[in-house]
Amino acid sequence: MIGSSHHLRLKRPTPNASRRCPPFKILDRCALLLLRPLSVGRFASLRFRPKNMAHHIFQLETDLQNIPEAAPKASRSFSVSEKLERYGSSALSGVEHLRLLVGKDSIADALLRHFGSLKALSRASFKELRQFLPKHKAEAVMAALSISNVVDAEHALSSPLSNAEAIYRANLDMKGFHQEVVRVVLLDAQNRCVTKVDISKGTVNESLAGPREILRPAIIHSAYAFVLVHNHPSGNTNHSEADLQLTKRVAAAAQILQINFLDHVIVGRGFFSFQEAGLL
């Protein structure tokens, strides 16, 4: 019974027990026991080494900034043919036009290196182009580089050739000639072009023509008037003494035949008008 009574005393709570360990304290201890497994590893370091929250935020921003960005997708580059198909010829550069003509980028680049520019290439002779291109390609390049002047000349012919600039524009194709050519442009009473006749081709700096050869087309076509045009392959439009003497002789013959001789124009990088200069 003594053991029994002793057992009962151990089980019976003393009046001060609740004071020493109130119920909420017991709950707190339980909570600590539940959280104890989380206080190891990374959480333990946070528990025992508290840091400023702002430090964590700034560190996170730094880490985000250091993340390598995805490489931007490279925009697709179109071939010359695709650019022409999508956007038209106005989207192509002069070099790209040339590459389409010759068919190979390497040959087009070689032509530009040799001649220096498209403008210089446009003055190349057929023999010079044949050093780089087969016959049909050389012909195509020569035609393509002069076609714009031909188009402009044809457009100018639709209007009256009543001044030196109009005459020059109607004969822009002569800028591409490699020899000096004498041309007669026959006109009707409204100064519109009836036809153009190239009557002689000379050397690089001299043409062979006289009043008889120049006036013959005007007589054959019963032209009301005519203008005389010749080119300087060098591009220089300064007239020579031979040019001036030829102009005077043609003017005298035209007056005898009662055919109106309106002007003599030299075509080069620009133009020179004997009429505007008061030499006719």
Order of alpha helices (4+ residues) and beta strands (2+ residues): alpha-alpha-alpha-alpha-alpha-alpha-alpha-alpha-alpha-alpha-alpha-alpha-beta-beta-alpha-beta-alpha-beta-beta
